[in-house]
């Protein structure tokens, strides 16, 4: 964990040992991280309230699910990202530096750097300018 990390309670995670945080990361109230695989979060990243980050997933095949099989895919969030309240980050996703994820978005695939992305499924809406 980097310096200047602030986590508003309540905060919930599976293990905690699979979460890597850069400097000045802020989690607002009611955030959840299912860290069955690595969750790497860069510096200067802000999370709105009730953001959910899920590395855990299950097989599509019902027989495999019934057998109790599950797996996990790591998530990476680069520096200077802002994730709006209520967003859900799905397994295996990478969010590029300086991007903004709109509130309530469901991020099912990678988001490039320097974009505003929103929706369900989340998609890039426009490029950010300095």
KEROVO-485960 format. One line per 2 residues: number of its first residue (from 1); their letters; for each residue x, y, z of N, C-alpha, C. Coordinates in Angstrom, 2 decimals. Layout:
NUM> a> X Y Z X Y Z X Y Z  ...
end
This chain:
1> xx> 0.84 -1.17 0.00 0.00 0.00 0.00 0.89 1.24 0.00  0.55 2.19 -0.88 1.30 3.42 -0.96 0.96 4.39 0.15
3> xx> 1.52 5.57 0.08 1.27 6.61 1.07 -0.01 7.37 0.75  -0.66 7.89 1.78 -1.83 8.74 1.59 -3.07 8.01 1.13
5> xx> -3.17 6.72 1.39 -4.36 5.95 1.02 -5.45 6.24 2.06  -6.67 6.45 1.59 -7.80 6.71 2.48 -8.97 5.84 2.07
7> xx> -9.47 5.06 3.02 -10.59 4.16 2.75 -11.70 4.48 3.74  -12.84 4.95 3.22 -13.99 5.24 4.07 -14.70 3.92 4.40
9> xx> -14.99 3.66 5.66 -15.74 2.44 5.99 -17.22 2.62 5.70  -17.96 1.56 5.46 -17.45 0.20 5.43 -16.79 -0.12 4.09
11> xx> -15.80 -0.98 4.16 -15.07 -1.48 3.00 -15.01 -2.99 3.15  -15.25 -3.71 2.06 -15.25 -5.17 2.13 -14.33 -5.74 1.05
13> xx> -13.59 -6.79 1.42 -12.77 -7.51 0.43 -12.71 -8.98 0.84  -12.31 -9.83 -0.12 -12.19 -11.26 0.17 -10.95 -11.55 1.01
15> xx> -9.81 -11.10 0.54 -8.54 -11.46 1.18 -7.75 -10.24 1.63  -7.71 -9.22 0.82 -6.91 -8.04 1.12 -5.46 -8.20 0.71
17> xx> -4.94 -9.40 0.75 -3.54 -9.65 0.41 -3.27 -9.60 -1.09  -4.31 -9.61 -1.91 -4.15 -9.56 -3.36 -4.41 -8.17 -3.94
19> xx> -4.46 -7.16 -3.08 -4.72 -5.78 -3.50 -3.45 -4.98 -3.37  -3.04 -4.33 -4.47 -1.86 -3.47 -4.48 -2.32 -2.05 -4.77
21> xx> -2.02 -1.12 -3.88 -2.46 0.26 -4.02 -1.27 1.19 -4.16  -1.36 2.13 -5.11 -0.36 3.17 -5.25 -0.58 4.26 -4.20
23> xx> 0.05 5.40 -4.39 -0.09 6.54 -3.48 -1.40 7.27 -3.73  -1.93 7.87 -2.68 -3.10 8.75 -2.74 -4.30 8.11 -3.43
25> xx> -4.62 6.91 -3.02 -5.82 6.22 -3.51 -6.94 6.52 -2.51  -8.13 6.84 -3.02 -9.26 7.14 -2.16 -10.45 6.26 -2.52
27> xx> -10.98 5.57 -1.50 -12.20 4.78 -1.64 -13.29 5.44 -0.83  -14.39 5.81 -1.47 -15.53 6.34 -0.75 -16.28 5.19 -0.06
29> xx> -17.37 5.47 0.61 -18.10 4.49 1.40 -18.60 3.30 0.57  -18.69 2.14 1.23 -19.35 0.94 0.70 -18.69 0.32 -0.53
31> xx> -17.39 0.43 -0.67 -16.72 -0.22 -1.80 -16.43 -1.68 -1.47  -16.40 -2.51 -2.53 -16.17 -3.95 -2.40 -15.11 -4.37 -3.40
33> xx> -14.13 -5.15 -2.94 -13.16 -5.76 -3.85 -13.13 -7.26 -3.59  -13.53 -8.05 -4.59 -13.38 -9.50 -4.52 -12.04 -9.83 -5.13
35> xx> -11.02 -9.93 -4.27 -9.64 -10.05 -4.72 -9.14 -11.49 -4.69  -9.87 -12.37 -5.39 -9.42 -13.76 -5.55 -8.18 -13.82 -6.44
37> xx> -8.01 -12.83 -7.29 -6.81 -12.64 -8.11 -6.30 -11.24 -7.81  -5.16 -10.88 -8.39 -4.54 -9.59 -8.12 -5.41 -8.42 -8.60
39> xx> -5.49 -7.40 -7.77 -6.10 -6.12 -8.13 -5.02 -5.08 -7.93  -4.56 -4.49 -9.02 -3.50 -3.50 -8.98 -4.08 -2.14 -9.31
41> xx> -3.93 -1.20 -8.38 -4.48 0.14 -8.52 -3.34 1.13 -8.42  -3.22 1.99 -9.43 -2.15 2.97 -9.48 -2.32 4.09 -8.48
43> xx> -1.54 5.14 -8.64 -1.59 6.30 -7.75 -2.63 7.31 -8.21  -3.11 8.10 -7.25 -4.07 9.17 -7.51 -5.36 8.66 -8.16
45> xx> -5.84 7.54 -7.66 -7.08 6.94 -8.16 -8.19 7.19 -7.14  -9.35 7.62 -7.63 -10.49 7.92 -6.76 -11.66 7.01 -7.12
47> xx> -12.27 6.44 -6.09 -13.44 5.58 -6.25 -14.64 6.25 -5.57  -15.73 6.40 -6.31 -16.97 6.90 -5.72 -17.56 5.86 -4.78
49> xx> -18.67 6.19 -4.13 -19.29 5.24 -3.22 -19.84 4.02 -3.95  -19.78 2.89 -3.26 -20.39 1.64 -3.72 -19.79 1.08 -5.01
51> xx> -18.53 1.40 -5.30 -17.85 0.77 -6.44 -17.55 -0.68 -6.08  -17.72 -1.56 -7.07 -17.48 -2.98 -6.86 -16.46 -3.48 -7.88
53> xx> -15.44 -4.16 -7.40 -14.38 -4.69 -8.24 -14.36 -6.20 -8.05  -14.64 -6.93 -9.14 -14.80 -8.38 -9.05 -13.74 -9.09 -9.88
55> xx> -12.84 -9.83 -9.24 -11.94 -10.71 -9.99 -12.53 -12.11 -10.12  -13.42 -12.46 -9.21 -14.00 -13.81 -9.19 -15.01 -13.98 -10.32
57> xx> -15.00 -15.16 -10.90 -15.97 -15.49 -11.95 -16.22 -17.00 -11.92  -17.18 -17.43 -12.68 -17.59 -18.84 -12.68 -17.70 -19.34 -14.11
59> xx> -17.61 -20.66 -14.30 -17.75 -21.22 -15.65 -19.14 -20.94 -16.23  -19.21 -20.84 -17.54 -20.50 -20.69 -18.21 -21.27 -22.00 -18.23
61> xx> -20.55 -23.10 -18.21 -21.16 -24.42 -18.25 -21.79 -24.75 -16.89  -23.10 -25.04 -16.89 -23.84 -25.29 -15.64 -23.30 -26.48 -14.86
63> xx> -22.87 -27.52 -15.56 -22.34 -28.70 -14.87 -21.07 -28.33 -14.10  -20.21 -27.53 -14.71 -18.98 -27.10 -14.04 -19.31 -26.19 -12.84
65> xx> -20.29 -25.31 -13.01 -20.71 -24.46 -11.88 -21.26 -25.29 -10.74  -22.09 -26.28 -11.08 -22.69 -27.15 -10.08 -21.61 -27.90 -9.30
67> xx> -20.50 -28.20 -9.97 -19.38 -28.90 -9.32 -18.59 -27.97 -8.40  -18.96 -26.69 -8.40 -18.30 -25.74 -7.50 -17.06 -25.09 -8.08
69> xx> -16.85 -25.24 -9.38 -15.67 -24.64 -9.98 -15.83 -23.12 -10.09  -14.77 -22.43 -9.85 -14.71 -20.99 -10.07 -13.28 -20.63 -10.39
71> xx> -13.08 -19.44 -10.91 -11.74 -18.97 -11.21 -11.73 -17.46 -11.08  -10.59 -16.86 -11.31 -10.47 -15.42 -11.14 -9.54 -14.85 -12.20
73> xx> -9.78 -13.59 -12.55 -8.96 -12.87 -13.53 -8.56 -11.54 -12.91  -7.27 -11.22 -12.98 -6.78 -10.00 -12.34 -7.33 -8.74 -13.01
75> xx> -7.31 -7.65 -12.25 -7.79 -6.34 -12.70 -6.68 -5.33 -12.48  -6.51 -4.43 -13.46 -5.51 -3.36 -13.35 -6.18 -2.02 -13.61
77> xx> -5.94 -1.08 -12.71 -6.44 0.29 -12.86 -5.23 1.20 -12.78  -4.96 1.94 -13.85 -3.75 2.75 -13.95 -3.86 4.04 -13.13
79> xx> -2.82 4.85 -13.17 -2.75 6.11 -12.42 -3.81 7.11 -12.86  -4.24 7.94 -11.91 -5.10 9.11 -12.17 -6.47 8.77 -12.73
81> xx> -6.98 7.60 -12.41 -8.31 7.19 -12.86 -9.34 7.61 -11.82  -10.53 8.00 -12.29 -11.66 8.33 -11.42 -12.79 7.39 -11.80
83> xx> -13.30 6.64 -10.83 -14.40 5.71 -11.07 -15.61 6.19 -10.29  -16.68 6.52 -11.01 -17.89 7.06 -10.41 -18.64 6.05 -9.57
85> xx> -19.46 6.57 -8.67 -20.21 5.75 -7.73 -21.05 4.67 -8.39  -21.06 3.51 -7.75 -21.90 2.41 -8.21 -21.38 1.66 -9.42
87> xx> -20.19 2.02 -9.91 -19.63 1.30 -11.06 -19.22 -0.11 -10.64  -19.29 -1.02 -11.60 -18.87 -2.40 -11.39 -17.76 -2.70 -12.38
89> xx> -16.63 -3.17 -11.86 -15.48 -3.53 -12.69 -15.42 -5.05 -12.73  -15.59 -5.63 -13.91 -15.66 -7.08 -14.07 -14.29 -7.73 -14.19
91> xx> -14.21 -9.05 -14.03 -12.93 -9.77 -14.05 -12.14 -9.55 -15.34  -10.83 -9.40 -15.18 -9.91 -9.31 -16.30 -9.79 -7.95 -16.95
93> xx> -10.45 -6.93 -16.42 -10.49 -5.61 -17.05 -9.23 -4.80 -16.71  -8.80 -3.98 -17.67 -7.72 -3.01 -17.47 -8.26 -1.63 -17.83
95> xx> -8.04 -0.67 -16.95 -8.49 0.70 -17.19 -7.25 1.58 -17.33  -7.14 2.26 -18.47 -5.97 3.06 -18.79 -5.86 4.35 -17.98
97> xx> -4.66 4.88 -17.91 -4.34 6.08 -17.13 -5.22 7.26 -17.51  -5.60 8.01 -16.49 -6.31 9.29 -16.61 -7.74 9.16 -17.11
99> xx> -8.25 7.97 -17.24 -9.63 7.80 -17.72 -10.63 8.02 -16.60  -11.85 8.33 -17.00 -12.96 8.55 -16.07 -14.05 7.55 -16.44
101> xx> -14.54 6.82 -15.42 -15.62 5.85 -15.61 -16.88 6.44 -14.98  -17.93 6.59 -15.77 -19.17 7.19 -15.30 -19.86 6.37 -14.22
103> xx> -20.58 7.07 -13.35 -21.32 6.42 -12.28 -22.28 5.38 -12.84  -22.36 4.25 -12.16 -23.27 3.19 -12.55 -22.84 2.35 -13.73
105> xx> -21.67 2.59 -14.26 -21.19 1.83 -15.42 -20.85 0.40 -15.04  -20.99 -0.50 -16.02 -20.57 -1.89 -15.86 -19.44 -2.11 -16.85
107> xx> -18.22 -2.20 -16.33 -17.02 -2.27 -17.17 -16.71 -3.74 -17.44  -17.03 -4.19 -18.65 -16.89 -5.60 -19.02 -15.66 -5.86 -19.88
109> xx> -15.03 -4.78 -20.39 -13.83 -4.94 -21.24 -12.89 -3.77 -20.98  -11.68 -3.87 -21.49 -10.65 -2.86 -21.25 -11.10 -1.48 -21.69
111> xx> -10.64 -0.47 -20.95 -10.89 0.94 -21.27 -9.54 1.57 -21.55  -9.36 2.24 -22.69 -8.07 2.85 -23.00 -7.78 4.06 -22.10
113> xx> -6.57 4.55 -22.17 -6.17 5.74 -21.43 -6.86 6.97 -22.01  -7.05 7.97 -21.15 -7.49 9.31 -21.56 -8.85 9.37 -22.23
115> xx> -9.81 8.60 -21.68 -11.17 8.67 -22.21 -12.18 8.82 -21.07  -13.36 9.32 -21.42 -14.52 9.21 -20.55 -15.31 8.03 -21.08
117> xx> -15.60 7.09 -20.19 -16.32 5.88 -20.58 -17.49 5.70 -19.62  -18.62 5.24 -20.16 -19.80 5.05 -19.32 -20.76 4.09 -19.99
119> xx> -21.71 3.61 -19.22 -22.79 2.80 -19.74 -22.74 1.36 -19.29  -23.73 0.59 -19.79 -23.82 -0.83 -19.53 -24.17 -1.55 -20.82
121> xx> -23.15 -2.14 -21.47 -21.77 -2.21 -21.03 -21.04 -0.87 -21.24  -20.04 -0.65 -20.42 -19.26 0.59 -20.48 -18.50 0.66 -21.81
123> xx> -18.52 1.87 -22.39 -17.76 2.09 -23.63 -17.21 3.50 -23.62  -16.13 3.71 -24.35 -15.54 5.05 -24.45 -16.49 5.98 -25.18
125> xx> -16.75 7.14 -24.58 -17.66 8.13 -25.18 -16.90 9.23 -25.89  -15.79 9.62 -25.30 -14.96 10.66 -25.94 -13.57 10.67 -25.32
127> xx> -12.64 11.25 -26.04 -11.27 11.39 -25.56 -11.18 12.62 -24.68  -10.39 12.52 -23.63 -10.14 13.67 -22.75 -9.04 14.53 -23.32
129> xx> -9.21 15.83 -23.22 -8.19 16.80 -23.65 -7.60 17.46 -22.41  -6.38 17.94 -22.50 -5.78 18.66 -21.37 -6.45 19.99 -21.16
end
